[in-house]
Amino acid sequence: TARQQLGLEPDAVYIGAMGRLVPLKAHDVLLQAFAQLSEEFPSAKLAILGEGRERENLQALIEQLCLQDKAILLGFKEDALQYLKAFDIWTMPSLREGLGLALLEGMCAGLPVVASSVPAMLPLVRGAGGIAIQPGSVAELRDALRSYLSMTDLERAQTGERVLHYVMQHHGIAEFRAKYKELISSI
């Protein structure tokens, strides 16, 4: 349903990303990494949710890399979380990041994750058994995506289940409430 609502192909393997289209989010790095894999994995596609001042530059890069039929900028979507199940792999290649909310959202969708090894996201990626990459590294991002694209659908789904289990166990509402009560008690 999510794929249909976004106008995405039903049988492709989708790499998803979400965030403002600004240089800090490194969507250009993602496009470059994906371009190096597009012939090796012909059923793979890339879709980015979000809007921002880099849209024209990213669209030009898509054309320069000959990815018009493989990569799409989906724009801003209200309630974007409802669309995350459209994807098979979740990536967040940011150069810097605070909490990395989009990473947690992708994890809650039960997706295998690839994210930059910035301090705010590294513990989440490691805890979930995801793949952490050096910020800005096209080669590391390419290799991480290749790892997930090389898996069968079942293997990716099982990896996503482990990610979801981790995030629910360590970052779910029950854990949040317990830590909040602990904080209040300590005051």
Secondary structure, DSSP 8 states (H G I E B T S, - for coil): -HHHHHT--TTSEEEEEES-SSGGG-HHHHHHHHHTTTTTSTTEEEEEEB--TTHHHHHHHHHHTT-TTTEEEEE--TTGGGGGGG-SEEEE--SS-SS-HHHHHHHHTT--EEEE--TTTHHHHHHTT-EEE-TT-HHHHHHHHHHHHTS-HHHHHHHHHHHHHHHHHHHSHHHHHHHHHHHHHH-
